[in-house]
Amino acid sequence: MQPKTIIRIEGVAVLLISIYVYAAYEFNWLLFGLFLFAPDLSMVGYLKSKQTGAWVYNIFHTYALPIIIVMLGFIFVHTWFLKIALIWFAHIGMDRMFGFGLKYKTAFNDTHIQRV
Protein backbone atom coordinates (compact mmCIF):
# COMPACT_ATOMS: atom_id res chain seq x y z
CA MET A 1 0.00 0.00 0.00
CA GLN A 2 1.30 3.46 -0.91
CA PRO A 3 2.12 5.88 1.95
CA LYS A 4 -0.36 8.44 0.61
CA THR A 5 -3.10 5.76 0.70
CA ILE A 6 -2.26 5.02 4.33
CA ILE A 7 -2.44 8.74 5.16
CA ARG A 8 -5.84 8.98 3.43
CA ILE A 9 -7.18 5.96 5.33
CA GLU A 10 -5.86 7.45 8.55
CA GLY A 11 -7.67 10.69 7.65
CA VAL A 12 -10.95 8.81 7.19
CA ALA A 13 -10.46 7.20 10.60
CA VAL A 14 -9.77 10.54 12.31
CA LEU A 15 -12.78 12.14 10.61
CA LEU A 16 -15.16 9.31 11.53
CA ILE A 17 -13.94 9.05 15.13
CA SER A 18 -14.26 12.82 15.55
CA ILE A 19 -17.82 12.74 14.23
CA TYR A 20 -18.68 9.75 16.41
CA VAL A 21 -17.38 11.36 19.61
CA TYR A 22 -19.04 14.68 18.71
CA ALA A 23 -22.35 12.84 18.25
CA ALA A 24 -21.89 10.78 21.42
CA TYR A 25 -21.60 13.98 23.45
CA GLU A 26 -24.67 15.35 21.62
CA PHE A 27 -22.90 18.57 20.72
CA ASN A 28 -24.53 21.13 18.43
CA TRP A 29 -24.30 20.18 14.73
CA LEU A 30 -24.83 23.75 13.59
CA LEU A 31 -21.64 24.67 15.45
CA PHE A 32 -19.88 21.75 13.76
CA GLY A 33 -20.97 22.91 10.32
CA LEU A 34 -20.09 26.54 10.96
CA PHE A 35 -16.56 25.84 12.16
CA LEU A 36 -15.57 22.78 10.12
CA PHE A 37 -13.70 24.89 7.58
CA ALA A 38 -12.36 27.49 10.05
CA PRO A 39 -8.78 26.11 9.92
CA ASP A 40 -8.71 26.95 6.20
CA LEU A 41 -8.77 30.63 7.13
CA SER A 42 -5.07 30.06 7.76
CA MET A 43 -4.58 30.23 3.99
CA VAL A 44 -4.66 34.00 4.38
CA GLY A 45 -0.94 33.73 5.20
CA TYR A 46 -0.33 33.11 1.52
CA LEU A 47 -1.27 36.73 0.86
CA LYS A 48 2.04 37.72 2.47
CA SER A 49 4.32 35.08 0.99
CA LYS A 50 4.64 31.37 0.21
CA GLN A 51 6.84 30.88 3.27
CA THR A 52 4.44 32.63 5.64
CA GLY A 53 1.47 30.89 4.06
CA ALA A 54 2.99 27.44 4.44
CA TRP A 55 4.06 28.12 8.02
CA VAL A 56 0.65 29.43 9.13
CA TYR A 57 -1.27 26.78 7.18
CA ASN A 58 0.82 23.97 8.67
CA ILE A 59 0.36 25.21 12.23
CA PHE A 60 -3.41 25.01 11.77
CA HIS A 61 -3.30 21.67 9.96
CA THR A 62 -1.30 19.56 12.39
CA TYR A 63 -2.78 17.69 15.32
CA ALA A 64 -0.64 19.57 17.88
CA LEU A 65 -2.99 22.50 18.54
CA PRO A 66 -6.20 20.48 18.84
CA ILE A 67 -4.39 18.08 21.20
CA ILE A 68 -3.38 21.05 23.36
CA ILE A 69 -6.99 22.25 23.30
CA VAL A 70 -8.22 18.83 24.48
CA MET A 71 -5.69 18.97 27.32
CA LEU A 72 -6.96 22.44 28.27
CA GLY A 73 -10.45 20.97 28.33
CA PHE A 74 -9.31 18.38 30.86
CA ILE A 75 -7.57 21.02 32.97
CA PHE A 76 -10.44 23.52 32.96
CA VAL A 77 -13.22 20.91 32.73
CA HIS A 78 -15.16 22.68 30.02
CA THR A 79 -16.81 21.05 27.00
CA TRP A 80 -16.13 23.99 24.67
CA PHE A 81 -12.52 22.88 24.41
CA LEU A 82 -13.60 19.38 23.36
CA LYS A 83 -16.09 20.75 20.83
CA ILE A 84 -13.45 22.94 19.20
CA ALA A 85 -10.83 20.17 19.18
CA LEU A 86 -13.20 17.57 17.70
CA ILE A 87 -14.22 19.92 14.89
CA TRP A 88 -10.56 20.69 14.26
CA PHE A 89 -9.62 16.98 14.25
CA ALA A 90 -12.47 16.33 11.81
CA HIS A 91 -11.21 19.07 9.50
CA ILE A 92 -7.66 17.75 9.45
CA GLY A 93 -8.91 14.19 8.93
CA MET A 94 -11.13 15.33 6.07
CA ASP A 95 -8.22 17.17 4.45
CA ARG A 96 -6.00 14.08 4.68
CA MET A 97 -8.82 11.90 3.34
CA PHE A 98 -9.01 14.09 0.23
CA GLY A 99 -5.23 14.09 -0.15
CA PHE A 100 -4.48 17.58 1.13
CA GLY A 101 -1.32 17.58 3.17
CA LEU A 102 1.03 19.89 4.98
CA LYS A 103 2.52 22.51 2.70
CA TYR A 104 6.09 23.08 1.62
CA LYS A 105 7.21 26.68 1.29
CA THR A 106 7.88 26.24 -2.43
CA ALA A 107 4.21 26.35 -3.52
CA PHE A 108 0.71 25.78 -2.16
CA ASN A 109 0.42 22.61 -4.25
CA ASP A 110 3.59 21.07 -2.79
CA THR A 111 2.40 18.89 0.07
CA HIS A 112 3.70 16.02 2.14
CA ILE A 113 1.15 13.75 0.45
CA GLN A 114 1.22 14.78 -3.20
CA ARG A 115 0.95 17.67 -5.57
CA VAL A 116 -2.60 18.96 -5.20
Secondary structure as UniProt FT lines:
FT   HELIX           3..24
FT   TURN            25..26
FT   HELIX           29..35
FT   TURN            36..37
FT   HELIX           38..47
FT   HELIX           50..60
FT   HELIX           64..76
FT   HELIX           79..97
FT   TURN            98..99
FT   STRAND          103..104
FT   TURN            105..106
FT   STRAND          107..111
//
